[in-house]
Every structure is written in structure tokens, then in C-alpha cells.
């Protein structure tokens, strides 16, 4: 039996020494302690087994640890490839790119996710119509100019329009991306649903032979409040040249249907007809094919380094491997013919070779490895002991693009092959975990695969956060000479899969994070982080007599004296209702602003210029609560104002100084200090400061 102390991972040498020391006490007649004695051999074996038991008990498997964390809703954050939008406006003419086309920036590789035509279309003009007039903002298409255009003026309203003039739109276009860079979007709290439009909404249309027809869009800018993209899907009607806008050309029109903006949209730049790529580099790719005749494949590798073909010969059976040949023979062969530098054709002929695939779904798999993977795709054998670890040739693997090929004896002198993905939970299946960051697999259950040989069937690697590159780079496309592509926005989303240690740390952080508002700080933090809003200051105070929490917030909208709109009150109330204590009432209070008058005489030193301006700046830092760190209800201390002036290099001494609230209803003067109401912020009001040059 193992006792609690035995659970410690004591080494074998320590355990055998302890056992040998106990022998004279347990069996005094035992005299032979030589290693050749059979009793010593038995004792060594039992001690070794005891050691393995102790290690097994103290070592919890990866699956068990992950399951325990899952019970408290902590699951690993998935690894993601960074996503990037590219512009092809530097191409002389449109080109066709295939799925997996590689684009490079230094040692980073990005790949296209689908087949598409790119290039040939770009935005050449931007016009808005509000106040019964057109306004030209075409400088927004110039990447060197970032002036900021109030595209709907100072008072946006429903019906205001925005026109994008385009040089050409392909007839067969299905969807594309536009990217808009907006000034001041970093002030706004992020939202979980990026397509959520809180303050405004718009209808998107494009011009056709039948007039303007509606577009399907996914707007990730909050109607020009965030920097982000808009995914545009065209209808079946062909685009036509529009003559209704100030500039002739193909046209996309945006019309406001809701215009309750908290901040007036200010557009810095627009990029049109972008396509998305993903930061990853495929080193082994598997093509799954549902036919057996005329299989043609174009690879994105520079050369087809190694090609492996697998096929099913019966419905529901495992795969058999077919060898490539250019001639005749009898056996599992397929005819191979190169049709280009990166293209080839494969065909099967039962009459010629004696074998061919059955016509079922996924009947043929074709794998292509690059040169590096060709040398290392054999990763080892399944031995069958618990939690067997196998090192893979690369690290930082893309989980969705990984599978193994398990080769087993068919009992007739041949081999059968199965394609096995991570954590395939089926009876007698090979169940393994992929630790993509570490580049290894852990086989938890070998099932019927003990003795099987494992090969990599499909693999791609990612650089995680490194792929979140900044905007403004030029990428080069493999196998397309002279093609350069520009990224107008940052790469986003790149991350490695969360490690078990990080999950543990997140669990500890989670249990220490309050989800219910209890203290004033809780309320302030919850309000300040309300999704989609711009919040600059928040103050919460508890009224114990009425069991109520009063919350005051100042929006960061750029207005001189901003107040909470109905939308702000609605969103803040909704968020607090989800988190407040049931027995506590919450009231949202509007901010009030009052100026503070300052009078006095200050003696300044000789040979100093701009003394009065410096004094005004010092007063602003202390008194202007809207632009300082001071919060609602903070007392304005006279001594702090006095010393802020006295501490200036240009000031000899302060002869006389007084501060007075201009609205005594919301702020009270007590012993030279000013006490505001709980929802009051000060601003610098009437200043009458006389500066006198000090003479020695």
C-alpha cells in the first residue's frame, strides 16, 4: 500500500536504500545482500514498481487537467492565424489566385483562403451629400493624406448620403472588402459583436442598369465610428456607370437610416476591393477528391517535392497507398503526368494495373509535401503505454490543418492507412492530443493502433501574434513575378493556442474578479468599460439611507460640455442591471459643469516671456476637471492651486489669490476650498490675474 508520504516523487535510489535498511529489522536471518541474490532482485523489481506507481499517482494527465478546468468553464483559447486584408491596386491588370497562394513579408507567409480574381478595381472618388449640396472628400483615397473628413457634416441626419466612385467593377464579382480608417476610434470601448451598430445605421447600394440596388453588407465600423472593414456582397445585376454623382464612374452609395451619432464621423482614409489572407505556411497539404477520373491538381509549392496517393477500394474501407508511375505494370499504381511547373494529372486504370478506387465520397487523397517535410514526415510508432509522447518536426502547428496517417498491417502482408485527426473520440480509435505550440502529440488511448506507424498527413505552421503586422507593408506573391500587394490595415487575430499553465492562471484570475457590482469601484469599472461607448470619467457614490447607488458619467465625445444621451443611459443601465445586487437600486445622474473664477496678483521674474500663459496653463491643470485626472465631487483645494502657480520657474511669489465658484448652487466655498456636488465637474472660468515684474 502507498501512504500519503509515498506520493512524493522520491527517486528509485532513495527508495531502494530505504528498503535495504529495513531488511535486518524485518528478516534478521537474511544475510545475502549481493545483487546476484534472487531476493534482492525481487526487492529491486518491487521497488521499481512502487516508484512507477508513485509517479503515476502524482502525475495527472493532460486530459484530466483540461477536464477539471472545463468543469469551471475554463477551456483553452484556440490558436488563430492572423488575418490580413490586402489591396491589389498596384496590379496593371486583374489576376486569378488560387486557394493557398502564398504572399510573403520577410520570413512571414500569408496564404489565400479561396480562389478569386483580384486587381483592376479601386476607389477614385469620395463625395457626400448633405445640406442639399455635394461635398468632395476624394482626398481620403490618397494614402499620403490624413486630414480627416466630416463626411456627414457637424449635424448628421437620416437621408444623408455618401458616394464612392470606382474605376471598374468586374461583372462576375461576388463579394469584397472595404476598409475605413476613422479618427478617434481608439477612444471607444470594444464590442463583442463587431457588426453591432449602436448609434447609427445605413443602407448600402450599387448602381446598375436598373438604378440603385441594395447590397448585402457586414459593417464592422459601427457606421463609420470605428476603424474597420465592411464586407460587401453584390447582387445578380451587373454594375453600370452612374452619372448622378459629381464624378462619372461605377458607384456605391451609402444612405443613413439612423443618425444618433455620439461622435461625428471623421474619415481619414478609404481602401476598396480588398481580399483576405491568413498568416500560415502549409508544409504538407492533403487534397480530398470525390472522383477517380481525370484528377488534376495545381500546387502552391514552388516544386512538387513529394507526392503520395491513397485510395479506397471498397465502400467504408481504409485507404491503400498507390505508387506513381509513367508506364505499365501490375499492382497499386496510378498514372502520373506533369502538365506544368506546378501542375500534374493522376489517373487510375484497373485493366492496366489491376487495381482502382471505388467511386464513393472521399475516395482519393493526394498529399504533397515540401522539401523540408518530405524528409521528416515519418514521426514514429504507437507503442501503447499511457500518455506516449511523440515529437513532431515543427512547432506552432495550425490545429485545423493537421492530421496523421496511421499505417497498420492488413494481415495479408500489406498495409492499410487511416487519416486520424486530434481527439477523434470513437471506439477503438487512436485518441491523441496535439500540443501545437510544443510540436508534439500525446497518445492517450492507442485503441486498435498499437504497433501502427505514424506519418504526417497534413500540416501547416503559424507565427501566432507575430502575424499581426502593422499597416503599410508591401507583400510579394510566390510564383507571380512583379506582383506587389499593400496592406492598408493591421493584421489581427493571430495567437497561439492557450497553454495549460495559462489556463490555470486565468482560472485564478477569474475567481478573483468580481462579476457583481458591490463597491463604488466596481460600479465605476463596469460603467467605464461599457461596450461601444466613449466614457471619459465615472463616479459612483452610495446613498445608504435609500440603499441606492448613484452613477455619474462623462462621455468622451469631443463636445465642450458633454451630457449622457438616451442611448448612453440605456446601455449603461442595461449593463448595471445585469451586475447589481438585487436589493440595491441604481440611478444614472447627468453631469453638471460649473466654471471657477480666479483673481489675484502674481509677481514674476524679469527676463521671462509668456508668464501669463504659463500661469493660465497651471490653473487649467488644477481647475479644469474635464481635462485633468480630477473626478466628479473632488474638492478643489486652494493650497494646491496656490502652489501650482508658485512652483513655476517664472514666478517670484504670489501676492494675492482667490478662487470662487461661478454657480454657488452646485459648489460651495468653505475656508478657501470649493466643495462641489457629487455630479459636478469644474472648468476654468473668468480669470483676472495681474502680473507684476518683480524688481530687486
Buried (B, 14 or more C-beta within 10 A) or exposed (E): EEEEEBEEEBEBEEBBEEBBEEBEEEEEEEEEEEEEEEEBEEBBEEBEEBBEEBEEEEEEBEBEEBEEBEEEEBEBBEBBBBBBBBBBBEBEEEBEBEEBBBBEBEEBBBBBBEEBBBBBBBBBBBBBBBEEEBBEBBEBBEBEEEEBBBBBBEEBEEEBBBBBBBBBBBEEBEBBBBBBBBBBBEBBEEBEEBBEBBBBBBBBBBBBEEEBBEBEBEBBBBBBBBBBBBBBEBBEEBBBEBEEBEBEBBBBBBBBEBBEBBBBBBBBBBBBBBBBBBBBBBBBBBBEBEEBEEBEBBBBBEEBBBBBBBBBBEEEEBBBBBEBBEEEEEEBBBBBEEEEEBEBBBBBBEEBBEBBBEEBEEBBBBBBBBEEBBEBBEBBBBEBEEBBEBEBBBBBBBBBBBBBBBBBEEEEEEBBBBBBBBEBEEEEBBBBBBBBBBBBBBBBBBBBBBEBBBBBBBBBBBBBBBBBBEBEBEBBBBEBEEBBBBBBBBBBBBBBBBBEEEBBEBBEEEEEEEEEBEEBEBBBBBBBEBBBBBBBBBBBBBEEEEEEBBBBBBBBBEEEEBBBBEBBBEBBBEBBEEBBEEEBEBEBBEBBBBBBBBBBEBBBBEEBEEBBEBBBEBBBBBBBBBEBEBBBBBEBBBEEBBEBBBEBEBBBEBEEBEBBBBBEEBBEBEEBBBBBBBBBBBBBBEBEBEBEEBEE
